Amino acid sequence: PSASSFQGNGASEAALQSEIQELKRKDLALDQEIAQLLSEGYSLEELEKHISLLHEYNEIKDAGQMLLGKLAVIRGVTTKQLYPEYDLELSD
């Protein structure tokens, strides 16, 4: 939707302004966290590598969860019931 489509609806504009302010707060908090990590001796390259590895881990974990879900449907059980069979903890 274009910006002009929200002009007639003050509630939508207020909601967007609120969301913008929340995103600005989050951006500032992240900047402060990065500054803290840098002051502790971490380099930007380390932080970027760490973030990249976390993204890769999350993608692999999501794929595993999807496969467990499909297997659970095929077997007619819950995903939770499959965890012991594959030596997984519920917190995994």
Jmol script that loads the backbone (N, CA, C; Angstrom):
load data "model"
ATOM      1  N   PRO A   1       0.824  -1.191   0.000  1.00  0.00           N
ATOM      2  CA  PRO A   1       0.000   0.000   0.000  1.00  0.00           C
ATOM      3  C   PRO A   1       0.866   1.251   0.000  1.00  0.00           C
ATOM      4  N   SER A   2       0.405   2.235  -0.702  1.00  0.00           N
ATOM      5  CA  SER A   2       1.152   3.485  -0.772  1.00  0.00           C
ATOM      6  C   SER A   2       0.878   4.312   0.473  1.00  0.00           C
ATOM      7  N   ALA A   3       1.759   5.288   0.715  1.00  0.00           N
ATOM      8  CA  ALA A   3       1.589   6.158   1.872  1.00  0.00           C
ATOM      9  C   ALA A   3       0.268   6.908   1.791  1.00  0.00           C
ATOM     10  N   SER A   4      -0.158   7.262   0.568  1.00  0.00           N
ATOM     11  CA  SER A   4      -1.400   8.014   0.429  1.00  0.00           C
ATOM     12  C   SER A   4      -2.611   7.190   0.836  1.00  0.00           C
ATOM     13  N   SER A   5      -2.539   5.865   0.765  1.00  0.00           N
ATOM     14  CA  SER A   5      -3.682   5.040   1.133  1.00  0.00           C
ATOM     15  C   SER A   5      -3.915   5.045   2.640  1.00  0.00           C
ATOM     16  N   PHE A   6      -2.904   5.467   3.440  1.00  0.00           N
ATOM     17  CA  PHE A   6      -3.060   5.520   4.875  1.00  0.00           C
ATOM     18  C   PHE A   6      -3.473   6.907   5.365  1.00  0.00           C
ATOM     19  N   GLN A   7      -3.463   7.903   4.491  1.00  0.00           N
ATOM     20  CA  GLN A   7      -3.743   9.268   4.917  1.00  0.00           C
ATOM     21  C   GLN A   7      -5.166   9.431   5.423  1.00  0.00           C
ATOM     22  N   GLY A   8      -6.102   8.716   4.882  1.00  0.00           N
ATOM     23  CA  GLY A   8      -7.490   8.845   5.292  1.00  0.00           C
ATOM     24  C   GLY A   8      -7.795   8.125   6.580  1.00  0.00           C
ATOM     25  N   ASN A   9      -6.891   7.311   7.054  1.00  0.00           N
ATOM     26  CA  ASN A   9      -7.142   6.517   8.240  1.00  0.00           C
ATOM     27  C   ASN A   9      -6.135   6.880   9.320  1.00  0.00           C
ATOM     28  N   GLY A  10      -6.538   7.746  10.243  1.00  0.00           N
ATOM     29  CA  GLY A  10      -5.650   8.208  11.295  1.00  0.00           C
ATOM     30  C   GLY A  10      -5.158   7.093  12.201  1.00  0.00           C
ATOM     31  N   ALA A  11      -6.020   6.087  12.429  1.00  0.00           N
ATOM     32  CA  ALA A  11      -5.631   4.975  13.293  1.00  0.00           C
ATOM     33  C   ALA A  11      -4.482   4.197  12.671  1.00  0.00           C
ATOM     34  N   SER A  12      -4.566   3.960  11.366  1.00  0.00           N
ATOM     35  CA  SER A  12      -3.496   3.235  10.690  1.00  0.00           C
ATOM     36  C   SER A  12      -2.203   4.034  10.720  1.00  0.00           C
ATOM     37  N   GLU A  13      -2.310   5.332  10.538  1.00  0.00           N
ATOM     38  CA  GLU A  13      -1.119   6.181  10.567  1.00  0.00           C
ATOM     39  C   GLU A  13      -0.515   6.177  11.970  1.00  0.00           C
ATOM     40  N   ALA A  14      -1.354   6.235  12.982  1.00  0.00           N
ATOM     41  CA  ALA A  14      -0.864   6.209  14.360  1.00  0.00           C
ATOM     42  C   ALA A  14      -0.176   4.876  14.654  1.00  0.00           C
ATOM     43  N   ALA A  15      -0.757   3.790  14.154  1.00  0.00           N
ATOM     44  CA  ALA A  15      -0.158   2.478  14.359  1.00  0.00           C
ATOM     45  C   ALA A  15       1.201   2.388  13.667  1.00  0.00           C
ATOM     46  N   LEU A  16       1.286   2.946  12.465  1.00  0.00           N
ATOM     47  CA  LEU A  16       2.559   2.943  11.746  1.00  0.00           C
ATOM     48  C   LEU A  16       3.603   3.779  12.477  1.00  0.00           C
ATOM     49  N   GLN A  17       3.197   4.940  12.983  1.00  0.00           N
ATOM     50  CA  GLN A  17       4.123   5.790  13.734  1.00  0.00           C
ATOM     51  C   GLN A  17       4.614   5.071  14.990  1.00  0.00           C
ATOM     52  N   SER A  18       3.717   4.366  15.648  1.00  0.00           N
ATOM     53  CA  SER A  18       4.085   3.609  16.841  1.00  0.00           C
ATOM     54  C   SER A  18       5.077   2.504  16.486  1.00  0.00           C
ATOM     55  N   GLU A  19       4.816   1.823  15.382  1.00  0.00           N
ATOM     56  CA  GLU A  19       5.716   0.757  14.938  1.00  0.00           C
ATOM     57  C   GLU A  19       7.083   1.323  14.569  1.00  0.00           C
ATOM     58  N   ILE A  20       7.102   2.472  13.930  1.00  0.00           N
ATOM     59  CA  ILE A  20       8.365   3.124  13.571  1.00  0.00           C
ATOM     60  C   ILE A  20       9.151   3.457  14.833  1.00  0.00           C
ATOM     61  N   GLN A  21       8.483   3.995  15.835  1.00  0.00           N
ATOM     62  CA  GLN A  21       9.160   4.338  17.089  1.00  0.00           C
ATOM     63  C   GLN A  21       9.716   3.094  17.776  1.00  0.00           C
ATOM     64  N   GLU A  22       8.962   2.007  17.750  1.00  0.00           N
ATOM     65  CA  GLU A  22       9.427   0.752  18.351  1.00  0.00           C
ATOM     66  C   GLU A  22      10.654   0.227  17.612  1.00  0.00           C
ATOM     67  N   LEU A  23      10.635   0.298  16.287  1.00  0.00           N
ATOM     68  CA  LEU A  23      11.793  -0.145  15.503  1.00  0.00           C
ATOM     69  C   LEU A  23      13.012   0.730  15.780  1.00  0.00           C
ATOM     70  N   LYS A  24      12.798   2.023  15.961  1.00  0.00           N
ATOM     71  CA  LYS A  24      13.914   2.917  16.298  1.00  0.00           C
ATOM     72  C   LYS A  24      14.496   2.555  17.659  1.00  0.00           C
ATOM     73  N   ARG A  25      13.635   2.208  18.634  1.00  0.00           N
ATOM     74  CA  ARG A  25      14.115   1.797  19.956  1.00  0.00           C
ATOM     75  C   ARG A  25      14.932   0.511  19.848  1.00  0.00           C
ATOM     76  N   LYS A  26      14.437  -0.438  19.060  1.00  0.00           N
ATOM     77  CA  LYS A  26      15.166  -1.699  18.880  1.00  0.00           C
ATOM     78  C   LYS A  26      16.503  -1.467  18.195  1.00  0.00           C
ATOM     79  N   ASP A  27      16.520  -0.584  17.212  1.00  0.00           N
ATOM     80  CA  ASP A  27      17.760  -0.258  16.500  1.00  0.00           C
ATOM     81  C   ASP A  27      18.776   0.337  17.468  1.00  0.00           C
ATOM     82  N   LEU A  28      18.338   1.240  18.310  1.00  0.00           N
ATOM     83  CA  LEU A  28      19.223   1.854  19.291  1.00  0.00           C
ATOM     84  C   LEU A  28      19.746   0.808  20.275  1.00  0.00           C
ATOM     85  N   ALA A  29      18.868  -0.075  20.736  1.00  0.00           N
ATOM     86  CA  ALA A  29      19.280  -1.125  21.671  1.00  0.00           C
ATOM     87  C   ALA A  29      20.325  -2.042  21.030  1.00  0.00           C
ATOM     88  N   LEU A  30      20.127  -2.373  19.766  1.00  0.00           N
ATOM     89  CA  LEU A  30      21.101  -3.219  19.063  1.00  0.00           C
ATOM     90  C   LEU A  30      22.426  -2.492  18.882  1.00  0.00           C
ATOM     91  N   ASP A  31      22.369  -1.216  18.555  1.00  0.00           N
ATOM     92  CA  ASP A  31      23.602  -0.423  18.437  1.00  0.00           C
ATOM     93  C   ASP A  31      24.358  -0.407  19.760  1.00  0.00           C
ATOM     94  N   GLN A  32      23.626  -0.265  20.858  1.00  0.00           N
ATOM     95  CA  GLN A  32      24.261  -0.261  22.175  1.00  0.00           C
ATOM     96  C   GLN A  32      24.870  -1.626  22.498  1.00  0.00           C
ATOM     97  N   GLU A  33      24.173  -2.699  22.124  1.00  0.00           N
ATOM     98  CA  GLU A  33      24.691  -4.047  22.368  1.00  0.00           C
ATOM     99  C   GLU A  33      25.955  -4.290  21.549  1.00  0.00           C
ATOM    100  N   ILE A  34      25.966  -3.844  20.307  1.00  0.00           N
ATOM    101  CA  ILE A  34      27.154  -3.980  19.457  1.00  0.00           C
ATOM    102  C   ILE A  34      28.309  -3.185  20.057  1.00  0.00           C
ATOM    103  N   ALA A  35      28.054  -1.974  20.513  1.00  0.00           N
ATOM    104  CA  ALA A  35      29.095  -1.153  21.135  1.00  0.00           C
ATOM    105  C   ALA A  35      29.663  -1.849  22.371  1.00  0.00           C
ATOM    106  N   GLN A  36      28.801  -2.462  23.151  1.00  0.00           N
ATOM    107  CA  GLN A  36      29.238  -3.195  24.344  1.00  0.00           C
ATOM    108  C   GLN A  36      30.147  -4.356  23.953  1.00  0.00           C
ATOM    109  N   LEU A  37      29.743  -5.121  22.955  1.00  0.00           N
ATOM    110  CA  LEU A  37      30.557  -6.261  22.508  1.00  0.00           C
ATOM    111  C   LEU A  37      31.900  -5.795  21.960  1.00  0.00           C
ATOM    112  N   LEU A  38      31.878  -4.705  21.214  1.00  0.00           N
ATOM    113  CA  LEU A  38      33.132  -4.157  20.685  1.00  0.00           C
ATOM    114  C   LEU A  38      34.045  -3.712  21.824  1.00  0.00           C
ATOM    115  N   SER A  39      33.462  -3.112  22.864  1.00  0.00           N
ATOM    116  CA  SER A  39      34.267  -2.671  24.001  1.00  0.00           C
ATOM    117  C   SER A  39      34.840  -3.856  24.774  1.00  0.00           C
ATOM    118  N   GLU A  40      34.216  -5.022  24.637  1.00  0.00           N
ATOM    119  CA  GLU A  40      34.712  -6.236  25.300  1.00  0.00           C
ATOM    120  C   GLU A  40      35.773  -6.944  24.463  1.00  0.00           C
ATOM    121  N   GLY A  41      36.093  -6.360  23.299  1.00  0.00           N
ATOM    122  CA  GLY A  41      37.181  -6.907  22.498  1.00  0.00           C
ATOM    123  C   GLY A  41      36.765  -7.721  21.287  1.00  0.00           C
ATOM    124  N   TYR A  42      35.476  -7.846  21.061  1.00  0.00           N
ATOM    125  CA  TYR A  42      35.026  -8.564  19.866  1.00  0.00           C
ATOM    126  C   TYR A  42      35.209  -7.674  18.643  1.00  0.00           C
ATOM    127  N   SER A  43      35.484  -8.295  17.501  1.00  0.00           N
ATOM    128  CA  SER A  43      35.598  -7.519  16.265  1.00  0.00           C
ATOM    129  C   SER A  43      34.297  -7.642  15.474  1.00  0.00           C
ATOM    130  N   LEU A  44      34.069  -6.691  14.585  1.00  0.00           N
ATOM    131  CA  LEU A  44      32.879  -6.757  13.732  1.00  0.00           C
ATOM    132  C   LEU A  44      32.872  -8.028  12.905  1.00  0.00           C
ATOM    133  N   GLU A  45      34.043  -8.454  12.446  1.00  0.00           N
ATOM    134  CA  GLU A  45      34.132  -9.679  11.646  1.00  0.00           C
ATOM    135  C   GLU A  45      33.680 -10.885  12.459  1.00  0.00           C
ATOM    136  N   GLU A  46      34.105 -10.940  13.739  1.00  0.00           N
ATOM    137  CA  GLU A  46      33.682 -12.034  14.610  1.00  0.00           C
ATOM    138  C   GLU A  46      32.176 -12.023  14.800  1.00  0.00           C
ATOM    139  N   LEU A  47      31.645 -10.840  15.050  1.00  0.00           N
ATOM    140  CA  LEU A  47      30.210 -10.717  15.273  1.00  0.00           C
ATOM    141  C   LEU A  47      29.425 -11.113  14.028  1.00  0.00           C
ATOM    142  N   GLU A  48      29.879 -10.670  12.862  1.00  0.00           N
ATOM    143  CA  GLU A  48      29.199 -11.022  11.612  1.00  0.00           C
ATOM    144  C   GLU A  48      29.271 -12.521  11.357  1.00  0.00           C
ATOM    145  N   LYS A  49      30.419 -13.145  11.643  1.00  0.00           N
ATOM    146  CA  LYS A  49      30.572 -14.594  11.464  1.00  0.00           C
ATOM    147  C   LYS A  49      29.642 -15.333  12.417  1.00  0.00           C
ATOM    148  N   HIS A  50      29.579 -14.861  13.656  1.00  0.00           N
ATOM    149  CA  HIS A  50      28.720 -15.481  14.656  1.00  0.00           C
ATOM    150  C   HIS A  50      27.252 -15.397  14.228  1.00  0.00           C
ATOM    151  N   ILE A  51      26.839 -14.239  13.761  1.00  0.00           N
ATOM    152  CA  ILE A  51      25.461 -14.057  13.298  1.00  0.00           C
ATOM    153  C   ILE A  51      25.177 -14.974  12.116  1.00  0.00           C
ATOM    154  N   SER A  52      26.124 -15.074  11.190  1.00  0.00           N
ATOM    155  CA  SER A  52      25.966 -15.941  10.032  1.00  0.00           C
ATOM    156  C   SER A  52      25.805 -17.401  10.462  1.00  0.00           C
ATOM    157  N   LEU A  53      26.618 -17.821  11.424  1.00  0.00           N
ATOM    158  CA  LEU A  53      26.523 -19.195  11.918  1.00  0.00           C
ATOM    159  C   LEU A  53      25.203 -19.438  12.640  1.00  0.00           C
ATOM    160  N   LEU A  54      24.714 -18.436  13.370  1.00  0.00           N
ATOM    161  CA  LEU A  54      23.411 -18.581  14.031  1.00  0.00           C
ATOM    162  C   LEU A  54      22.283 -18.728  13.011  1.00  0.00           C
ATOM    163  N   HIS A  55      22.356 -17.946  11.926  1.00  0.00           N
ATOM    164  CA  HIS A  55      21.347 -18.070  10.865  1.00  0.00           C
ATOM    165  C   HIS A  55      21.389 -19.469  10.256  1.00  0.00           C
ATOM    166  N   GLU A  56      22.588 -19.966   9.992  1.00  0.00           N
ATOM    167  CA  GLU A  56      22.731 -21.308   9.410  1.00  0.00           C
ATOM    168  C   GLU A  56      22.184 -22.361  10.370  1.00  0.00           C
ATOM    169  N   TYR A  57      22.525 -22.248  11.649  1.00  0.00           N
ATOM    170  CA  TYR A  57      22.028 -23.181  12.656  1.00  0.00           C
ATOM    171  C   TYR A  57      20.496 -23.167  12.689  1.00  0.00           C
ATOM    172  N   ASN A  58      19.901 -21.975  12.692  1.00  0.00           N
ATOM    173  CA  ASN A  58      18.438 -21.872  12.744  1.00  0.00           C
ATOM    174  C   ASN A  58      17.775 -22.472  11.518  1.00  0.00           C
ATOM    175  N   GLU A  59      18.373 -22.298  10.340  1.00  0.00           N
ATOM    176  CA  GLU A  59      17.821 -22.892   9.124  1.00  0.00           C
ATOM    177  C   GLU A  59      17.877 -24.415   9.192  1.00  0.00           C
ATOM    178  N   ILE A  60      18.985 -24.954   9.689  1.00  0.00           N
ATOM    179  CA  ILE A  60      19.124 -26.416   9.816  1.00  0.00           C
ATOM    180  C   ILE A  60      18.137 -26.942  10.852  1.00  0.00           C
ATOM    181  N   LYS A  61      18.020 -26.239  11.974  1.00  0.00           N
ATOM    182  CA  LYS A  61      17.088 -26.651  13.018  1.00  0.00           C
ATOM    183  C   LYS A  61      15.651 -26.626  12.496  1.00  0.00           C
ATOM    184  N   ASP A  62      15.286 -25.569  11.751  1.00  0.00           N
ATOM    185  CA  ASP A  62      13.943 -25.482  11.173  1.00  0.00           C
ATOM    186  C   ASP A  62      13.673 -26.653  10.236  1.00  0.00           C
ATOM    187  N   ALA A  63      14.656 -27.014   9.425  1.00  0.00           N
ATOM    188  CA  ALA A  63      14.493 -28.142   8.501  1.00  0.00           C
ATOM    189  C   ALA A  63      14.303 -29.436   9.282  1.00  0.00           C
ATOM    190  N   GLY A  64      15.076 -29.607  10.341  1.00  0.00           N
ATOM    191  CA  GLY A  64      14.933 -30.800  11.182  1.00  0.00           C
ATOM    192  C   GLY A  64      13.570 -30.868  11.838  1.00  0.00           C
ATOM    193  N   GLN A  65      13.087 -29.729  12.332  1.00  0.00           N
ATOM    194  CA  GLN A  65      11.764 -29.687  12.951  1.00  0.00           C
ATOM    195  C   GLN A  65      10.670 -30.017  11.935  1.00  0.00           C
ATOM    196  N   MET A  66      10.846 -29.517  10.714  1.00  0.00           N
ATOM    197  CA  MET A  66       9.875 -29.800   9.671  1.00  0.00           C
ATOM    198  C   MET A  66       9.843 -31.301   9.373  1.00  0.00           C
ATOM    199  N   LEU A  67      11.027 -31.912   9.278  1.00  0.00           N
ATOM    200  CA  LEU A  67      11.092 -33.346   9.004  1.00  0.00           C
ATOM    201  C   LEU A  67      10.496 -34.157  10.143  1.00  0.00           C
ATOM    202  N   LEU A  68      10.786 -33.773  11.378  1.00  0.00           N
ATOM    203  CA  LEU A  68      10.181 -34.468  12.514  1.00  0.00           C
ATOM    204  C   LEU A  68       8.666 -34.339  12.485  1.00  0.00           C
ATOM    205  N   GLY A  69       8.180 -33.164  12.132  1.00  0.00           N
ATOM    206  CA  GLY A  69       6.739 -32.952  12.050  1.00  0.00           C
ATOM    207  C   GLY A  69       6.100 -33.843  11.002  1.00  0.00           C
ATOM    208  N   LYS A  70       6.737 -33.940   9.840  1.00  0.00           N
ATOM    209  CA  LYS A  70       6.194 -34.799   8.772  1.00  0.00           C
ATOM    210  C   LYS A  70       6.221 -36.266   9.178  1.00  0.00           C
ATOM    211  N   LEU A  71       7.319 -36.676   9.831  1.00  0.00           N
ATOM    212  CA  LEU A  71       7.423 -38.064  10.293  1.00  0.00           C
ATOM    213  C   LEU A  71       6.356 -38.355  11.350  1.00  0.00           C
ATOM    214  N   ALA A  72       6.122 -37.399  12.229  1.00  0.00           N
ATOM    215  CA  ALA A  72       5.098 -37.578  13.259  1.00  0.00           C
ATOM    216  C   ALA A  72       3.721 -37.753  12.631  1.00  0.00           C
ATOM    217  N   VAL A  73       3.420 -36.964  11.597  1.00  0.00           N
ATOM    218  CA  VAL A  73       2.130 -37.089  10.909  1.00  0.00           C
ATOM    219  C   VAL A  73       2.012 -38.467  10.265  1.00  0.00           C
ATOM    220  N   ILE A  74       3.062 -38.906   9.604  1.00  0.00           N
ATOM    221  CA  ILE A  74       3.049 -40.216   8.943  1.00  0.00           C
ATOM    222  C   ILE A  74       2.813 -41.330   9.953  1.00  0.00           C
ATOM    223  N   ARG A  75       3.465 -41.244  11.106  1.00  0.00           N
ATOM    224  CA  ARG A  75       3.338 -42.277  12.136  1.00  0.00           C
ATOM    225  C   ARG A  75       2.092 -42.091  12.997  1.00  0.00           C
ATOM    226  N   GLY A  76       1.448 -40.951  12.901  1.00  0.00           N
ATOM    227  CA  GLY A  76       0.262 -40.694  13.716  1.00  0.00           C
ATOM    228  C   GLY A  76       0.583 -40.453  15.180  1.00  0.00           C
ATOM    229  N   VAL A  77       1.733 -39.829  15.434  1.00  0.00           N
ATOM    230  CA  VAL A  77       2.135 -39.513  16.804  1.00  0.00           C
ATOM    231  C   VAL A  77       2.451 -38.021  16.867  1.00  0.00           C
ATOM    232  N   THR A  78       2.760 -37.560  18.075  1.00  0.00           N
ATOM    233  CA  THR A  78       3.179 -36.170  18.209  1.00  0.00           C
ATOM    234  C   THR A  78       4.682 -36.076  17.991  1.00  0.00           C
ATOM    235  N   THR A  79       5.130 -34.890  17.648  1.00  0.00           N
ATOM    236  CA  THR A  79       6.568 -34.658  17.486  1.00  0.00           C
ATOM    237  C   THR A  79       7.287 -34.960  18.795  1.00  0.00           C
ATOM    238  N   LYS A  80       6.678 -34.568  19.893  1.00  0.00           N
ATOM    239  CA  LYS A  80       7.261 -34.795  21.224  1.00  0.00           C
ATOM    240  C   LYS A  80       7.543 -36.277  21.465  1.00  0.00           C
ATOM    241  N   GLN A  81       6.685 -37.142  20.941  1.00  0.00           N
ATOM    242  CA  GLN A  81       6.875 -38.574  21.133  1.00  0.00           C
ATOM    243  C   GLN A  81       8.073 -39.109  20.350  1.00  0.00           C
ATOM    244  N   LEU A  82       8.520 -38.397  19.324  1.00  0.00           N
ATOM    245  CA  LEU A  82       9.668 -38.835  18.531  1.00  0.00           C
ATOM    246  C   LEU A  82      11.010 -38.459  19.164  1.00  0.00           C
ATOM    247  N   TYR A  83      11.016 -37.467  20.029  1.00  0.00           N
ATOM    248  CA  TYR A  83      12.280 -36.975  20.595  1.00  0.00           C
ATOM    249  C   TYR A  83      13.124 -38.077  21.251  1.00  0.00           C
ATOM    250  N   PRO A  84      12.565 -38.914  22.121  1.00  0.00           N
ATOM    251  CA  PRO A  84      13.400 -39.949  22.752  1.00  0.00           C
ATOM    252  C   PRO A  84      13.993 -40.927  21.733  1.00  0.00           C
ATOM    253  N   GLU A  85      13.245 -41.209  20.684  1.00  0.00           N
ATOM    254  CA  GLU A  85      13.724 -42.149  19.649  1.00  0.00           C
ATOM    255  C   GLU A  85      14.993 -41.649  18.975  1.00  0.00           C
ATOM    256  N   TYR A  86      15.146 -40.333  18.891  1.00  0.00           N
ATOM    257  CA  TYR A  86      16.311 -39.747  18.218  1.00  0.00           C
ATOM    258  C   TYR A  86      17.250 -39.057  19.220  1.00  0.00           C
ATOM    259  N   ASP A  87      17.123 -39.428  20.506  1.00  0.00           N
ATOM    260  CA  ASP A  87      17.964 -38.882  21.570  1.00  0.00           C
ATOM    261  C   ASP A  87      17.968 -37.346  21.584  1.00  0.00           C
ATOM    262  N   LEU A  88      16.788 -36.771  21.410  1.00  0.00           N
ATOM    263  CA  LEU A  88      16.651 -35.319  21.439  1.00  0.00           C
ATOM    264  C   LEU A  88      16.038 -34.890  22.766  1.00  0.00           C
ATOM    265  N   GLU A  89      16.464 -33.755  23.251  1.00  0.00           N
ATOM    266  CA  GLU A  89      15.865 -33.145  24.440  1.00  0.00           C
ATOM    267  C   GLU A  89      14.737 -32.237  23.971  1.00  0.00           C
ATOM    268  N   LEU A  90      13.728 -32.057  24.806  1.00  0.00           N
ATOM    269  CA  LEU A  90      12.620 -31.185  24.439  1.00  0.00           C
ATOM    270  C   LEU A  90      13.090 -29.748  24.253  1.00  0.00           C
ATOM    271  N   SER A  91      14.203 -29.394  24.858  1.00  0.00           N
ATOM    272  CA  SER A  91      14.734 -28.036  24.700  1.00  0.00           C
ATOM    273  C   SER A  91      15.533 -27.884  23.401  1.00  0.00           C
ATOM    274  N   ASP A  92      15.750 -28.970  22.670  1.00  0.00           N
ATOM    275  CA  ASP A  92      16.502 -28.907  21.392  1.00  0.00           C
ATOM    276  C   ASP A  92      15.688 -28.247  20.308  1.00  0.00           C
TER     277      ASP A  92
END
end "model"
wireframe off; spacefill off
backbone 0.3
color backbone group
